[in-house]
Amino acid sequence: MPAGREPSHADAPTIPAGIPRGQAAVFLALLTIAGAWLRLSHLGSKSLWLDEGATVALARASWQHFAWVWWHGEANLQTIYFLLMRAWIHLGDSETWLRLPSALFGIASIPVIYMLARKFMGAASALAAAALLAFNPGHVYYSQEARSYTLAILLVLLSTYYFVRAVEENQPRDWLFWTALGILAFYSHDFAALVLVAQAVSVLFKAPPVPWRRLMTCSVVIFLFAIPGLTYVFRASPENLRFLWMPRASAKEFWHLAMFYGGAGVKVIVAGVLWIAGAVAVWKSRRSGAALDFWRGMLIVVWAVLPAVILALVSLRQPMFLQRYLIFSLPATVLLAALGVDTLRKWGIGLLLTALLCGMSQTAITKEYHKPREDWRGAGNAVLSSAAPGDAVVFFPFYTRVMLDYYRDRYGASAPPLHVFAPGYYDGGEDVRDLLKALDRDPRGFKHVWVLVSGDGKDFYGAAIEGKLYSNYGVPAVEWFPPDITVLEYGR
């Protein structure tokens, strides 16, 4: 090695190329096909759940209404995704079609993580990273949900790729791409900002030279563009910011997060072995003087750990330690495990553990296909197939109305006209108090009254409405839809 030149990634003897480029391309294509099959299988088999119903409501809202919800409500958190869905829904509105963009973003992330992994390791280990993401149960799960998580993951992966290029090569084009992708990642989901913070912090572990001026300039540009989204916390109403069901950080929640990243049961133990081996590889690169490899390794470690630490500290004041808010660190745990594969390459132990983890994950993925989340399809069909025109419908909590709205639209002209006592999505309308007044005026004014109660809606289904309906109609017929939706029919 010439005197005075910093060791490059190619100089590191511990990270060989391993596989010819042509063979690597074939393996990557096969892994991408396998990942596509997992993400597209059973894509529409489950009912939409509440958050997906909110996606549909925002996609169908008028531009004026959408702008209001963006300024005051949740549209702010996933701006780019909701804008995409506003166009996408004009082409179809089935469960499969609504979830397809998320599946496509998830599929695209497989070759992209390989491309990023090649910045850190040889081809064999990079293929292990692609395999671990392709078969990751959490990533497959959110690839089948009509929300923005896989879009944000894809943008975070691309952002990190150009961040590494920008820091190491200091080319204006790479800084431009990093800035643009950072802004897009933030507006695909606000919590992706935690990854941008981790990227910036990782530079503290890089040996000179560090392009501080360009890093600071681009960071300021990202921050300035993010201000409209960041100020949401000052504009939103308190009920949009405080959720009692959100957990605080604890040892138990960190363990659940580890299982979310690596898989439950034995899978998290196998993943843990690879994570530890990856961390050892990063430590060894520091001790061996491979400064560039140490910084790259620390970028992965900081990306995997720092967002959870930040959210844990925030949760001391406002509980929000949700696994899905930390899904943007999932690729970092995959890359760390892939570094572990390279460290354990002797006798093929690393690749064996990768194959074992992928195989066990396939079982978990298959089980998840058939596990109900919220059966609004069944609950909606129970009402729409039996209701008479003019029947009253009320929801607890009221915002679950969006689910019946979606399935009623799917019914088309055959759906019976109903008198819905629930405000529309963030706008006005009659509510349960209006139903009570109507029942006072005419106790049998409705042939049937349908009550849909979901989850914590039981806390809102008060004695006043229950007593009034019982006195007017008697004991209701009750039907339950797993895991926590109850449909009560008064007046059968």
N, C-alpha and C positions, 0 to 999 in steps of 0.2 A: 504494500500500500504506500503511495507517495507520502512523504513527510508533510505534516500539517493538514492533511485532508481528514475531515470527520468521517468515521466509519459510516457507510451507507447501509441501507437495508439489504442490498445485494451482497455486502461483505459479511453479513452475519452468518457464521457457519451453522448456527442452530436452526435456521429457517430455510431449508432447501426448496427448490422449485418443485421437485418430487414427481410431477406428471407432465408429459408433453402437452403443448397447448391444444393440439387437435383432440387428444383424448379428454382433456379437461372440458373442452367445449361440449363433447358428446355427453359426458357425465352430468354437466350442468343442465343441458337440455332435458335429460331424463329426470333429473330432480325437479326441474320446473314443471314438467308434465305431471309428475306425481303430485306436486304441490297444487297444481291446477285441479287435478281430479279430486283431491281432498276438499278444496274450497268450493268447487262447483257441485259436488254431490249433495243431495238433499237440501239444496239452497233455498227452496221454497216450501219445504215440508212443514216447517213450524209457522205458527201464527206470528204476526208482528207483535212486538211487545210495546210498552208505553212510550219509551224513548223513540222507537221507530215510528210510532204514530205521530209523535211531535215532528219528526222529519217530514212526514207526508203533509201535515197541517201547514208547516212553513213553506213547503214546496208549492202548495196550492194557494197560499195567501196572496192578497193583492200586494203590489209593490209598496203602497202606502202602509199597509199593515205590517209587511215584512220589515220595512225601515223602522217602524215603531218598536217592533220586537227586537230588532238588532240593537237599538239604542237602550232599551230597558230590560230585555230578557235574554234568553239563552242563545238566540241566533248569533250573538256576539262571539260565543265560544268556538263556533265551527263555521265561520263565515264562508270560506271558499267552498266547503262541502255543500252547504245549503244552497249557494248560488248554482252550483253544478246540478243539484237535484231539482231545482226549479226548471231547468231545461230538460233534464232527463225524464221527468214524470210526464212530459207531453208525448213521449214515445211509448209509454206503458205504465201500469200501476199495480201489477201483480207483485206478490211477495218476492218471487224470484227476480223479477226485473228491478225492483227497488234495491235489492241487495247486491246485484251484479257489479256495480262500480266498486264496492268495498272488496268483493272477491278479486276483481281485476287488479286493484291496487295491491292486494296481498300477494297475488301471483307475481306481479312485476317486482316486488321487493326481493324475491328469491335470487334472480340474477344480479340485482343491484347490491345485495349484501355480499355476494361473491366478489363483485368488482371492488367494493370497499375493503373486504378482507384481504385481497391481494396487496393492499397497501401495508398490511401488517404481517403477512405470513405467506408461506408457499402455497402452491396450487392445491395440494392434497388437503391441507388444513382449511383452505378457503372453501373447498367443496364440502368439507365437514360442516362449516358454518352455514352454507346453503342448505344442506340436508337438515340440520338442526332447526333452522327457521321453517323449512318446508313442512316438517312434521311436528312443529310446536303446537300443542293443543290450544294454548291461549291465542296464538296468532291465527290459527284456523277458525277459532270461535268468533273472533272479531272481524274476520274476513267474511263472515256470514251474517253481519248485522248492518242495517242501513244507518250507519253513523260514520263519523269521520276518522276513526282510529287508524285504519290501515292507510288512508291517504296521508295522515300526519307521519306515520312511520316511514312511508316511502320518501316523503320530503325530508325527514330527519336523516335518513340514510344518504340521500344525495347531498344534503347540506354538509354532513360530516366528510364525505368524499372530497368535496371542493375545499373544505376547511383544511384538511391535511395538505392538499396540493398548494393552497394559498400560503400556509405557514412555512412549508418547506421550500417552495419555489418562488414565492413572492411575486407572482405574475398578476398584473391588473385584472386580466380576464377571470382568473380563479377567485379573486376577491369580489368581483362583481357577481359571479355565480353564487358565492357563499352568501352575500348580502341578500340577493333576490330570493334564494331558497330559504334563508332564515325568516324573512318576512312572510313568505308563503306558508312555511311550517307553523309560524305563530298563528296565522289566521286560518289554518286548518284545524288547530285546537290550541287554545291559549296555553295549556300546560306543556306544550312542546317547547315553550320558552325555557323550561328547566334544562333542556338539553343544550340550548344555546349558551346558557350560563356555564354548564359543565365544559363545553368546548373552550370557552374563554379561560376558565380556571386552569384547564389542563396545560396551558402555555407556560404556567409557572414552573412546570417540571421540565421544560425544554432548555437545553444548553444554548447559549448564544451561537449565532445571531437570532434574534426574535424581531420580526417586523412590527414593532409596537405601534408605529404611527398608523400604518394601514389597518391594523387590527382595531385600534381605538376609533379610527374614522368610520370604518364599516359598522362597528358595534353601535356607534352613535346614530348612524343612519337607520339601522334596524330598530333601535329604541324609539326614534322619532316617528317612524311609520307605525310602530306598535302602540303609540300613545292612545289613539281612539279606542283600541281594545282594552288597554290597561285601565283606563278611567271608568270602565264598566262598574267596578266595585263602588264607585261614588254615585253612580246614576241608578243602579238597580234597587228595587224595593227590598226591604229586609228579608221577606219570605223567599226571595230568589237567591239569597246568599247564605241563609242558615237552614241546614237540613239536619234534623236531630238524629236521623238514622246513619249519618256518616260517622265512621269510627275515628277514634284518636289513635295516634301511633302507640304501639306497645310491642313487647317482645313477641306476643302472639300474632299481631298484625304483620310484623316483619317476617315471621315464619310463614304466614299465609302468602306474603309477597314472594318469598323464595319458591314456594310451591307453584305460584302463578307463573313464574319465570321458567322453572325447571320441570314442573309436573308434580302431581301428588304421589304419595307413597314412595315406592322404591325409586321412582324416576328422579325425585329431588335429590336423593342420595347419590345417584350416578352423576347427575348434573353437578352436584356439589364437589365431587371428586375432580371433575373437569375444571370447575371454577378455581379450585385450590391450585391445581396444576398450572392453570393459566396465570394466576397471581405469582406463583413461584417463577414462571418464565419471565414475567416482568421484573421481578426482583433480581433475577440472575443477569438480565441485560444491564441493569444498573451497576452491578458489581463487576461485570466484565468490561465495563467502559463503553458499551455500545449505546452512546447517548441518544441517537436517533430512535433506536428500537425502544429504549426506555420511555421516551416521550410518547411514542405511539401507544405503548402498552398502558401508560398512565392515562392517556386520553380514554381508552376503553374502561379502565377502572373507575375514573372519575365520572364518566358517563353512566356507568352502572350504579354507582353508589350515591353521588351527590344529590341527584333529584329526590331520592327517597329521604335523605337527611333534611333537605330544605323543606319538603312537605311535612315531615315529622315535626319540625320546629314550628311551622305555620299552624299545625294541628294542635299545638299547645294552647293556642288562642281560639282557633276556629277549626273544629274537627273536619277533616276532608282527606283522610289517609285512605283513599280508594285505590284499589289495584289498577283499575282502568285509567286513572289519571297518571299512573306511572308506567303505562305500557310502552311509552316512548323510550324507556331504558331497556326494554326487552332485547333489541338488537345488540346492545352492549354486552348483555349476559351471554348471548349466543357467540359473539366474537371472543369473549373471555374463555368460554368453553372450547372454542376452536383453537385458541392458543394452548390450552391444556392438551388438546389432541396432539399438537406438535410436540409438546414436552414429553408426552407418554408414547411417542412413536415407536419406542423399542418393543420388539415382538408384536407390533401392531395393536398394543393395548388401547391407545387413543381411538383408533378407528373402530376397534371392537366395542368400546363403550359408546361411541357414536351410534353404531348400528343397533346396539341394545336399547339405547334411549329412544331412537326413532321407532323401533319395533314396538316397544311398550307404549309409546305415545299413540300409535295407530289404534290400539284398543281403546284408549281413552277418547280419542276423536270419534270413533264409531259409536261409543256409548252416548256421547254428547249429541249426536244427530237425533237421537230418539228421546232425549230428556226434555220435558216441557219447560218452558220459561214462563210465559203468561198466555193462556189459551183464549185470547180475545176472539179468535176466529170461531171457536166453539160457543163462547158466550154470546157473540153477536148473532150467530145462526140460531141459537135458542130463542132469542127475542124476535128476530126478523121472520123466522119461519112460523111463528105462532101468534104474533101480535095482530090485533085488529086495527084498522085505520082509526086514528085519533087517540090511541092509547097513550098514556103518560109514561115517560121514562125519566128517571132521576139517577144520578151517579154520585158515589162516595169513594174517593174525592171527586169533585166536580170535573176536574181537568181530564179524567179518563174518558170523557165524552168523545175525544178525538178518535178513540178506537172504534166505537160504534159508527161514527161518521164515516170512517174508512170502509168498514165492511158493508155499511148501508149503500155506499156508492158502488161497491163491487156487485151488489145485488141488482143495481140498475133500476129499470122501470118496475120490476116486480116487488121492490121494497115498499112496505106499507108506510103511509105518511104517519108520523108520530109527533106527539107534542113533547118536546124535549125540555126539561127543566134543568138546564145547566148552561152557564155562559159559554160562548164560543172560545176559541183559543186566544186568550189575552184580550178579548173584547167583551161587550156587554151581552145581555140576554136575561131571560128569566132564570130563577134559581129555586132552591127547595122552599124558600119562604113564599114564593109565588104559588107553588104547588099546595102548600098548606092553606093559603087564602082561597084557592080554587076549590079545595075540598070542604072548606067551611061554607062556601056559597052553595055548593051542590055536592053532598057527600058521595053520590054515585055518578058524578059527572063523567067519569072515565070508566069504560068497561073493564079495563085492566090498568094497573099501575105496575110498571116494571122497575125494580131497584137493582142496580148493579153495584156491588161492593167489592173493592179490590184492596188487598194488603192493608195498609194503615188507614184505609177508608173506614174501617170498623170504628175508628176513633171519632169519625164525623157522623156516623149513622146514629143520630141521637134518639133519645126516648120520645121526643115530641113527634117526630115524623113516624116512628115505628108505632107509637100508640094510636095516632090518628088513622094510619092505614089499617091497623088491626081492628079498630072499632068500626071502620067503614066496610071492610072487606073480609074480616076474619083471618084465619091462619093462612099464610102464603104457601104456595108450592115453591120448593127450594131445589136448586140444581147447582152443583159445585163443579168448577173447572180448575184442574190443577195448574199451578200449585196453590193459588190463593184468590181466585175470583168466585164470587157467589152471585147467583142470579135469583132474585125473589120475584115471584109473580103473584100479585094480589088481585083477586077477583076471578080466579079460575072457576 
